[in-house]
């Protein structure tokens, strides 16, 4: 019968409520940190996805402009008229890196 007159048992039972509260708070804190990390990961993924989508849309628009230019000027490409100049968006830009 360890509970009769044992001061350690009395102290442990007296602190049991506080220890349970601390354990619950610790679990809640770890869950909140995990949720925060997951939200940050999702935000980074969404930003990368949006950037890739914007680049793909821009590339598709450039290719569409080039295709329209080629179909319009395929027969008379030797004539250097305003209509048969390649679109500005399709010109390669030099990088200064």
C-alpha positions in Angstrom: 0.0 0.0 0.0 2.2 2.7 -1.3 -0.3 5.5 -1.0 -0.5 5.4 2.8 1.9 7.9 4.3 4.2 8.0 1.3 5.1 11.7 0.6 6.2 11.0 -3.0 2.8 9.4 -3.8 1.0 12.4 -2.4 3.1 14.9 -4.4 2.7 12.9 -7.6 -1.1 12.8 -7.2 -1.2 16.5 -6.3 0.7 17.4 -9.5 -1.1 15.0 -11.8 -3.6 17.6 -12.9 -0.9 20.1 -13.8 1.1 17.5 -15.6 -1.9 16.5 -17.7 -2.5 20.1 -18.6 1.2 20.5 -19.6 1.1 17.3 -21.7 -2.0 18.4 -23.5 -0.5 21.9 -24.1 2.7 20.3 -25.5 0.7 18.1 -27.9 -1.3 21.1 -29.0 1.9 23.1 -29.6 3.5 20.4 -31.6 0.3 20.0 -33.7 0.2 23.8 -34.3 3.8 23.8 -35.4 3.2 21.0 -37.8 0.2 22.8 -39.2 2.3 25.9 -39.7 5.0 24.0 -41.5 2.5 22.4 -43.7 0.9 25.7 -44.5 4.3 27.2 -45.4 5.1 24.2 -47.6 1.7 24.6 -49.4 2.3 28.3 -50.0 5.7 27.6 -51.5 4.3 24.9 -53.7 1.5 27.2 -54.8 3.9 30.0 -55.6 6.1 27.7 -57.7 3.0 26.3 -59.5 1.8 29.8 -60.3 5.2 30.8 -61.6 5.4 27.7 -63.8 1.9 28.3 -65.1 2.6 31.9 -66.0 5.8 30.9 -67.8 3.9 28.2 -69.7 1.1 30.6 -70.7 3.7 33.2 -71.9 5.5 30.6 -73.9 2.2 29.4 -75.5 1.3 33.0 -76.4 4.8 33.5 -78.0 4.5 30.3 -80.0 1.0 31.2 -81.1 2.2 34.6 -82.3 5.1 33.0 -84.1 2.7 30.4 -85.8 0.4 33.2 -86.9 3.3 35.2 -88.3 4.7 32.1 -90.1 1.3 31.2 -91.6 0.7 34.8 -92.8 4.2 35.3 -94.2 5.1 31.8 -95.4 4.4 32.6 -99.1 5.9 36.0 -99.3 8.7 35.8 -96.7 11.3 37.4 -99.0 9.2 40.6 -99.0 10.4 42.6 -96.1 7.1 44.4 -95.4 5.8 45.4 -92.0 3.5 42.4 -92.0 6.4 39.9 -92.4 8.6 41.1 -89.6 8.8 38.6 -86.8 6.8 39.6 -83.7 8.9 41.3 -81.0 8.0 38.8 -78.3 9.6 36.0 -80.3 13.0 37.7 -80.5 15.6 36.2 -78.3 16.7 38.5 -75.5 20.4 38.6 -74.7 21.2 38.1 -71.0 23.9 40.1 -69.3 24.7 37.6 -66.6 
